[in-house]
């Protein structure tokens, strides 16, 4: 299956996403901040990145722009608790936008949709 990177500052969310996506057959690496994510991106290739917009004191949108420049063929799903960022022009660099929920069906469906077209 796919090699995924999950970037979220909340440990419980990282654990939940990893467990659910691994149950789907994927290999998942998790990071809690921008610097950890950049290190992983330097060391490994990923089929898909799931990125939170609010990374503690950091902006996931800034990281998205860096990914778009340096890893332009790597798709990104923005996954956030805030639907208001959907209107932010910089979020349009992402391949999908999912509002966080306790039901991960939408996220998993987007993962499969994006992987199928890659």
DONU-64590 format. One record per residue (C-alpha): residue number from 1; residue in three letters; x, y, z. Coordinates in nm, 3 decimals. Layout:
BEGIN
PT:nr:rest:u:v:w
PT:NUM:Ala:X:Y:Z
...
This chain:
BEGIN
PT:nr:rest:u:v:w
PT:1:Unk:0.000:0.000:0.000
PT:2:Unk:0.108:0.363:0.046
PT:3:Unk:0.374:0.533:0.259
PT:4:Unk:0.205:0.825:0.440
PT:5:Unk:0.328:1.115:0.652
PT:6:Unk:0.092:1.259:0.915
PT:7:Unk:0.188:1.600:1.055
PT:8:Unk:-0.019:1.716:1.353
PT:9:Unk:0.079:1.879:1.682
PT:10:Unk:-0.176:1.676:1.881
PT:11:Unk:-0.038:1.338:1.984
PT:12:Unk:-0.382:1.178:2.019
PT:13:Unk:-0.473:1.280:1.664
PT:14:Unk:-0.143:1.146:1.527
PT:15:Unk:-0.200:0.816:1.707
PT:16:Unk:-0.563:0.789:1.588
PT:17:Unk:-0.480:0.872:1.225
PT:18:Unk:-0.185:0.631:1.224
PT:19:Unk:-0.389:0.346:1.373
PT:20:Unk:-0.680:0.394:1.131
PT:21:Unk:-0.461:0.434:0.824
PT:22:Unk:-0.241:0.138:0.919
PT:23:Unk:-0.561:-0.068:0.951
PT:24:Unk:-0.624:0.028:0.587
PT:25:Unk:-0.286:-0.126:0.499
PT:26:Unk:-0.069:0.185:0.480
PT:27:Unk:0.268:0.252:0.638
PT:28:Unk:0.244:0.571:0.847
PT:29:Unk:0.511:0.802:0.985
PT:30:Unk:0.397:1.076:1.224
PT:31:Unk:0.548:1.414:1.315
PT:32:Unk:0.442:1.673:1.568
PT:33:Unk:0.592:1.986:1.415
PT:34:Unk:0.739:2.150:1.108
PT:35:Unk:1.104:2.066:1.179
PT:36:Unk:1.028:1.695:1.235
PT:37:Unk:0.827:1.692:0.912
PT:38:Unk:1.104:1.860:0.713
PT:39:Unk:1.356:1.608:0.847
PT:40:Unk:1.132:1.317:0.743
PT:41:Unk:1.081:1.474:0.399
PT:42:Unk:1.459:1.507:0.354
PT:43:Unk:1.516:1.143:0.448
PT:44:Unk:1.219:0.967:0.286
PT:45:Unk:0.973:0.979:0.000
PT:46:Unk:0.602:0.968:0.080
PT:47:Unk:0.306:0.884:-0.137
PT:48:Unk:0.084:1.130:0.050
PT:49:Unk:0.106:1.384:0.332
PT:50:Unk:-0.175:1.461:0.577
PT:51:Unk:-0.108:1.803:0.724
PT:52:Unk:-0.272:2.000:1.003
PT:53:Unk:-0.296:2.375:0.946
PT:54:Unk:-0.245:2.477:1.310
PT:55:Unk:0.088:2.332:1.427
PT:56:Unk:0.122:2.483:1.776
PT:57:Unk:0.315:2.807:1.710
PT:58:Unk:0.378:2.719:1.346
PT:59:Unk:0.170:2.743:1.032
PT:60:Unk:0.091:2.430:0.838
PT:61:Unk:0.014:2.655:0.541
PT:62:Unk:0.378:2.772:0.539
PT:63:Unk:0.487:2.409:0.541
PT:64:Unk:0.241:2.335:0.260
PT:65:Unk:0.405:2.604:0.046
PT:66:Unk:0.749:2.455:0.111
PT:67:Unk:0.624:2.107:0.022
PT:68:Unk:0.465:2.241:-0.297
PT:69:Unk:0.800:2.393:-0.401
PT:70:Unk:1.030:2.109:-0.302
PT:71:Unk:0.812:1.797:-0.328
PT:72:Unk:0.576:1.914:-0.601
PT:73:Unk:0.463:1.564:-0.697
PT:74:Unk:0.370:1.465:-0.342
PT:75:Unk:-0.003:1.513:-0.278
PT:76:Unk:-0.117:1.680:0.044
PT:77:Unk:-0.444:1.661:0.234
PT:78:Unk:-0.503:1.950:0.471
PT:79:Unk:-0.683:1.820:0.776
PT:80:Unk:-0.792:2.082:1.025
PT:81:Unk:-1.055:2.157:1.284
PT:82:Unk:-1.126:2.490:1.113
PT:83:Unk:-1.331:2.507:0.795
PT:84:Unk:-1.253:2.880:0.756
PT:85:Unk:-0.912:2.805:0.602
PT:86:Unk:-1.083:2.660:0.296
PT:87:Unk:-1.114:3.017:0.168
PT:88:Unk:-0.746:3.095:0.229
PT:89:Unk:-0.579:3.112:-0.110
PT:90:Unk:-0.265:2.931:0.012
PT:91:Unk:-0.474:2.626:0.113
PT:92:Unk:-0.556:2.574:-0.255
PT:93:Unk:-0.210:2.419:-0.301
PT:94:Unk:-0.343:2.110:-0.124
PT:95:Unk:-0.502:1.822:-0.312
PT:96:Unk:-0.786:1.795:-0.061
PT:97:Unk:-0.924:1.970:0.247
PT:98:Unk:-1.086:1.771:0.527
PT:99:Unk:-1.236:1.910:0.846
PT:100:Unk:-1.133:1.694:1.144
PT:101:Unk:-1.399:1.469:1.287
PT:102:Unk:-1.419:1.168:1.515
PT:103:Unk:-1.542:0.982:1.207
PT:104:Unk:-1.241:0.934:0.979
PT:105:Unk:-1.439:0.808:0.679
PT:106:Unk:-1.402:1.133:0.485
PT:107:Unk:-1.027:1.141:0.546
PT:108:Unk:-0.984:0.776:0.447
PT:109:Unk:-1.197:0.829:0.135
PT:110:Unk:-0.979:1.125:0.032
PT:111:Unk:-0.663:0.922:0.091
PT:112:Unk:-0.790:0.645:-0.137
PT:113:Unk:-0.917:0.892:-0.399
PT:114:Unk:-0.583:1.072:-0.420
PT:115:Unk:-0.377:0.754:-0.418
PT:116:Unk:-0.593:0.608:-0.698
PT:117:Unk:-0.517:0.900:-0.926
PT:118:Unk:-0.142:0.901:-0.850
